[in-house]
Amino acid sequence: SFDRMPFVARPATRADLPGLAAALAAAFVDDPVKQFLTGRLHLPVERSAPFFDAFTRIHWAHGLADVGQVAGEAAGAAEGVAGQIAGAAVWARPDHWKVPTLQVVRWAPRFVRMYGRRFLPNLHVLRAVEEQHPREPHYYLEFLGIRPEHQGFGLGRALIEPMTARADREGVGMYLENSKEKNLAFYGRHGFQPRAVFDLPGGGPPVWLMWREQR
């Protein structure tokens, strides 16, 4: 199975953005937070991909987006597999995690297509989550997602380790919001520990706020 073939993780290029957004959209189809914010139990890729594309472009100036693919040579004759992005990670650098209001306005049409009439109430939810952010400098994991068929084969590790190494070199912490309890062990293996469990306002699901000290 090509699922067991080695992955290559590398910095994303501008040409990768559509495939990156599609991979994140596939990874988040059953995400509890996205389900709550959209009011949908299943979030179709075509509905959420423009949202992930917008957020990646917002953070694009930081140059901290990586993609993973099945290694081209190992994929052999599996047509189309080598070119598909299997997963991606999007980060914000220290002191640049907050999305500027102007960017929210710029991309509002995409956010409205994603959330519909829930868009404005969701801004209040976003603000509540932002208020939980640590004040000390940190790299912020905006999104880490692997296509379902590629999960469990080491791509998540390949995508996260370059950034944990960078944070350690620079002597800063790292932070993320984890929406699935089953992912606590994965992030724990990379040094992230829960600081708190935060229930989204309005009856939303819990989110584990996780911090990683520099090593």
Phi and psi in degrees as a GROMACS rama.xvg file:
@    title "Ramachandran Plot"
@    xaxis  label "Phi"
@    yaxis  label "Psi"
@TYPE xy
-68.0025  -16.0066  PHE-2
-61.9037  -24.8841  ASP-3
-95.725  5.78049  ARG-4
-81.9618  155.609  MET-5
-65.4927  151.018  PRO-6
-105.314  151.923  PHE-7
-118.508  124.581  VAL-8
-105.929  137.158  ALA-9
-153.535  162.381  ARG-10
-61.0002  140.287  PRO-11
-73.0932  147.089  ALA-12
-107.641  168.337  THR-13
-61.0871  -33.8389  ARG-14
-66.4392  -20.1604  ALA-15
-79.5283  -14.3113  ASP-16
-56.7593  -45.1924  LEU-17
-61.3149  -43.1193  PRO-18
-68.7988  -35.2502  GLY-19
-62.0935  -47.5894  LEU-20
-63.0635  -39.8735  ALA-21
-65.4307  -38.1265  ALA-22
-65.9552  -43.5773  ALA-23
-64.5474  -40.3656  LEU-24
-61.3263  -41.5133  ALA-25
-65.3188  -35.2927  ALA-26
-71.3795  -27.3129  ALA-27
-104.456  16.5244  PHE-28
-61.4632  -27.7908  VAL-29
-118.809  24.785  ASP-30
-69.8953  126.471  ASP-31
-58.8647  -37.7172  PRO-32
-68.0915  -44.6648  VAL-33
-65.8843  -35.5903  LYS-34
-60.6994  -44.9292  GLN-35
-65.6175  -44.6857  PHE-36
-71.3767  -27.7727  LEU-37
-99.0677  -16.8589  THR-38
73.5234  23.0733  GLY-39
-122.508  138.596  ARG-40
-76.4643  -26.3571  LEU-41
-132.037  127.263  HIS-42
-107.243  103.432  LEU-43
-59.1178  143.723  PRO-44
-55.9088  -41.6673  VAL-45
-66.9694  -21.0605  GLU-46
-82.9104  -37.3461  ARG-47
-96.3692  -19.3493  SER-48
-57.1081  -43.1737  ALA-49
-61.0493  -32.6968  PRO-50
-63.6168  -49.6239  PHE-51
-66.1215  -34.6935  PHE-52
-61.6793  -43.9955  ASP-53
-62.784  -46.6766  ALA-54
-65.2596  -36.2299  PHE-55
-65.2678  -40.6546  THR-56
-66.3444  -34.4559  ARG-57
-59.8781  -41.1943  ILE-58
-91.7648  1.99403  HIS-59
-60.092  -33.6155  TRP-60
-61.3819  -23.5282  ALA-61
-77.3664  -17.1897  HIS-62
66.2599  26.7385  GLY-63
-117.812  53.0159  LEU-64
-123.82  131.332  ALA-65
-125.111  149.95  ASP-66
-125.153  156.458  VAL-67
-124.839  141.51  GLY-68
-135.718  154.689  GLN-69
-62.334  131.152  VAL-70
-54.7115  128.291  ALA-71
-56.586  -47.1525  GLY-72
-68.0982  -39.7197  GLU-73
-68.1875  -27.873  ALA-74
-66.7998  -22.0639  ALA-75
55.2936  -126.214  GLY-76
-88.4224  5.13705  ALA-77
-69.3351  91.2365  ALA-78
-56.9391  128.258  GLU-79
86.6548  -17.8839  GLY-80
-69.1697  -43.9463  VAL-81
-60.5946  -30.4758  ALA-82
-88.351  -13.5432  GLY-83
-81.5562  136.355  GLN-84
-78.8504  122.648  ILE-85
-88.7239  -23.3833  ALA-86
-170.719  168.645  GLY-87
-156.197  155.775  ALA-88
-131.468  135.314  ALA-89
-125.885  125.163  VAL-90
-120.287  159.398  TRP-91
-116.418  140.481  ALA-92
-79.8773  164.78  ARG-93
-51.5582  135.784  PRO-94
70.171  11.2934  ASP-95
-128.17  23.9007  HIS-96
-80.4653  -26.2953  TRP-97
-76.9362  128.648  LYS-98
-75.4549  121.241  VAL-99
-62.5123  144.953  PRO-100
-55.9142  -38.5143  THR-101
-61.7317  -34.6795  LEU-102
-71.2792  -37.1604  GLN-103
-60.542  -43.3291  VAL-104
-64.6286  -44.2091  VAL-105
-59.0022  -42.8842  ARG-106
-98.441  9.06598  TRP-107
-53.426  -39.9933  ALA-108
-56.6219  -37.6754  PRO-109
-69.9831  -39.1303  ARG-110
-67.0912  -36.2653  PHE-111
-67.1679  -38.5699  VAL-112
-62.9497  -32.6653  ARG-113
-74.6518  -46.379  MET-114
-106.683  -14.6074  TYR-115
60.5762  -136.069  GLY-116
-69.9983  -9.64517  ARG-117
-81.5252  -5.11779  ARG-118
-55.9242  -53.4577  PHE-119
-65.7498  -46.4207  LEU-120
-57.5733  -35.0159  PRO-121
-67.6468  -26.4854  ASN-122
-62.1194  -35.4063  LEU-123
-69.0245  -36.8393  HIS-124
-64.1935  -44.9141  VAL-125
-59.2802  -41.8588  LEU-126
-63.7307  -39.3158  ARG-127
-64.0642  -38.6996  ALA-128
-67.5232  -42.8434  VAL-129
-59.8567  -32.9131  GLU-130
-66.555  -18.331  GLU-131
-83.9345  -9.30727  GLN-132
-59.9252  139.032  HIS-133
-60.8665  150.486  PRO-134
-89.0782  -22.8753  ARG-135
-73.7611  154.87  GLU-136
-58.5921  140.206  PRO-137
-162.338  153.189  HIS-138
-83.0153  135.545  TYR-139
-112.821  124.644  TYR-140
-83.5051  103.201  LEU-141
-69.9368  -50.9616  GLU-142
-147.439  140.772  PHE-143
-135.785  119.824  LEU-144
-145.28  139.915  GLY-145
-123.337  134.299  ILE-146
-53.4846  139.909  ARG-147
-51.7073  -39.4643  PRO-148
-71.3245  -11.9766  GLU-149
-109.77  4.44576  HIS-150
-75.9753  145.548  GLN-151
90.4455  10.821  GLY-152
-122.536  17.8773  PHE-153
98.6238  -1.23758  GLY-154
-69.364  -36.8299  LEU-155
-57.6576  -43.4567  GLY-156
-62.0843  -42.7831  ARG-157
-63.912  -31.2057  ALA-158
-81.7076  -30.1445  LEU-159
-91.6807  -29.3929  ILE-160
-64.7216  -37.6503  GLU-161
-59.2358  -34.8903  PRO-162
-79.0333  -34.612  MET-163
-65.4332  -36.8737  THR-164
-65.2299  -40.2839  ALA-165
-64.5938  -44.5934  ARG-166
-61.5001  -39.2576  ALA-167
-65.3893  -41.7227  ASP-168
-60.8889  -38.8017  ARG-169
-88.2585  -8.2733  GLU-170
71.6173  35.8419  GLY-171
-124.236  160.454  VAL-172
-82.4527  -177.781  GLY-173
-139.562  154.405  MET-174
-146.426  146.317  TYR-175
-153.303  161.535  LEU-176
-112.79  118.785  GLU-177
-104.701  124.551  ASN-178
-97.8934  -0.0832444  SER-179
-132.05  125.719  LYS-180
-60.1701  -33.2728  GLU-181
-65.0655  -17.8572  LYS-182
-87.3752  -4.78135  ASN-183
-58.9228  -40.4128  LEU-184
-66.3178  -41.8448  ALA-185
-59.7712  -50.8976  PHE-186
-67.5197  -33.1422  TYR-187
-61.5498  -35.654  GLY-188
-64.7626  -21.2407  ARG-189
-103.751  15.2711  HIS-190
95.3121  1.65051  GLY-191
-85.6902  132.435  PHE-192
-124.441  142.077  GLN-193
-66.2416  130.815  PRO-194
-92.6211  -33.0565  ARG-195
-164.125  161.953  ALA-196
-112.238  122.945  VAL-197
-115.726  120.05  PHE-198
-84.1945  125.05  ASP-199
-60.9899  139.425  LEU-200
-59.0807  151.029  PRO-201
83.7739  20.9909  GLY-202
84.6195  23.6613  GLY-203
-79.3852  174.117  GLY-204
-74.8942  166.011  PRO-205
-74.3772  149.144  PRO-206
-128.352  129.499  VAL-207
-88.027  118.427  TRP-208
-89.2136  115.02  LEU-209
-119.497  136.078  MET-210
-123.327  144.051  TRP-211
-124.126  121.3  ARG-212
-75.8395  145.725  GLU-213
-65.2142  151.277  GLN-214
